């Protein structure tokens, strides 16, 4: 059983769920569609028009309920009876009653076609819809099958590249006839054509759970939109394709986009504007002779699954922090991590407004919170020993989950782009975020057996580093438990070696 995962309204879904290409399931706009009055070009078929489809082994009329146009990759299929049809990954009916994607067709496959007088019962007239084979081989490979259906072997399959495509949703029959070939209308999530039912897993935000459950139980429909409506989201998904050399110019970018849900829903994009924005954010080099090449920033973003704009922001932010000599300031590091405009944290500090005020006050001169970045700067500050975040605790935990990848990005920016020579600093930042400590407790937490709570106790007792422990131990050994005391003694023994 094939499973389908549907993501509904998840804020992190845009980053954490891999892009699944949506298959076009379309026919060429120049192909002819069989109607009760004969064949018409697909481009001339409108919503409300009647077309001929198949129900069981007989032809039947259906009404076009939906019409979708797009551009995508297509193949020309030639049958033994001479019929030619251009399809963009469209389900066609095999001779055995199963639906096969046109992308999977090969020479010798047998497809179901309608016989030449099949629609006479619908109109009272005979329309010669089925081409008669002109060769002995063609006659041998085109035979009656059952009822109004014949079969014909595929004699050739040829890629034709990007083509204008169209698809229809047909009521009653859910099928239509293209150049004699029986094809299915728009596909549906949650099932496979001609196969067993598929299972759909719906991932939804907790606050929308009741709404979605009620909608599913009542049978109501829900529009699923593509995140490619946003140029920033499009760039986020496009960057790995460029870094992997799957998108190398305008044409391959359009081919990639043609396989997306956005394209399937009839949207288009001007890649000249997209590439101009990527050049501006340092993700790709200026285009020369239509060649699109990733920069080192772009490659880092693609390899570690970040938006290239965020990677560029970290590069600029930490450069400024180092120039100002603020690398040991918690608030400055929080500013450098959180001041990124492409990927944001959302939440409510309504019950903890004082936290925002404290963070603003803690920021050194020369650093300001930019509009739209306040929440994430404050969260980073809180994650490094700042005050509790209340309802924002889950968002802070998400930051801690990401700090490993972020450190990798910062180390690569240092090594491949900026040359700061601060790799050890980023190790410290990772430790501070994971342990929830600031610079004041960092040296103590690096000691074996010293947790955040123990480091806090030692700091308040006047201990700043390992050298202070031997001096202070006689004063505190009666106050600490055996495990803590043993950890302190172990540190002293290491110092005396």
C-alpha positions, 0 to 999 in steps of 0.5 A: 500500500502506498502512503501519501503524506499531506501537510496542513498548515504546519509552520515548520513544514516548509523547512522540515518536510522534503519537497515531493514533486507533484506529477502533471498527469496532463495531455498536450493542448494540441491533442484531440479529445473525443466529444459526442460530436467528434474530436476537438483540440484539447485547448478548445475544451471548456468547463461544462463541455461534454466529452466521451469517456469509459465506464466499465467496457462501454463508452459514456458521456461526462461533463468537464468540471475542472480545467487546468493548464500548465507547461511540463515535460511530455512524451509522444506515444505512437500505437500500432494502429497509427494513433499518436498522442502526446502526454505529460505523465498521464495515466492511461488504461492498459489492456488488462484494466490497470492504469499506467503512467505514460512515463512508464510506458515502453514499446510493446505495452498494450493500451486500451483504445475505443473502437471506431463505431463506439460512440454511435450509440451516444449520438446516432452517428458513426464517428471513425475515431479509431484509425485502421492499421495500414500494415500487417504488423499494425493489424496484428497488434490492434485487436478487439478486447471487450465491449467498446474497447480494443487494444493496440501495442505501443510501437514507439515512445519519444521524449518531446521536452517542455510542452503546453499541457492541459488536464480535465476533471470529468464528472461521472466517467472520470475518464476521457479519450485522447487520440483513441487512447483511454486516459484518466482525469485529474488524479486524487490524493489518497488512492492509486489508479487501478490499485488498492486504496492508499493511506493518507497521513495528515500532519496538522498544527495542534490548534487546527486539529479539531477543524481538520478532523471535523472537515474530514468527517463531514467530507468537506474539501480543503484547498492545498496551496503551494508554498512556491507562491512565496519567492523566498520559499521557492528559492529555499527549494531551488537552491539544492537543485542548483547546488546539485547541478540539476538546475543550471540555466533558465530552461532547466529551472523552468523544467524543474518548476513544471513538476511542482504543485504550483505549476500543476495549479496553473501558476507561473514564475519569472525566473529572471526575477528569482535569479536576480534576488538570489544574486542579491543575497549572494546565493548564486554568481551573476549569470553569464551566458545563461549559466547559473552557478552556486556561490559558496554561501549557496552551497552551504545553504543547500548542503545544510538545508538552510535558506541562502539568505539566512546563511548570508545574514549569519556571515554578515552579522558575525563579521560585524560582531567580530569587528566590534569586539563583541564575540564574548557578549551573550546578547551580541551572539543572540543578535547575530544568530537571530537577525535573519529575515528569511526564516523566522520564529513566531510566538507570543511574549505577551506575558513576558514583555519584560524579557524583550525590554531586558534583551534590548537593554542588554544589546551593546551599542551598535546593534539594533533589533530589526523589525520582524526579528525581535522574537528570534533574537530574544529567544536566542538570548534566553537560550543562552542563560537568559530568563524563562520564556514561558509559553515560548519554551517549545520555540526555544527547544526548536532552536536548540535542536537546530544549533548543531546544523547552525554551528556547521554552517558557521564553521563552513562560513569561517573556513570557506568564505570569511576566514575569521579563525573562530571555529572554537568560538562556535563550539562554545556557542553550541555548548551555551545553547544546549546547556542554557548557559551564558559566557559566565558559566561556560568555563565551569561547564567545560569541566568534567562532571559540572552541570549547569546547576553545579556551575551556577552554585560554584559561580555564586561561591566565587569560583570562575575556573578550575584553579579556584576549585582547590581553594574553595573546596574546604569551604563548601565540601560539607554543603555538596553531595558525594557525587558533586564532591567527587567531581570536584576532587577529580578536577583537582587531581587532574590539575595537579598532574 
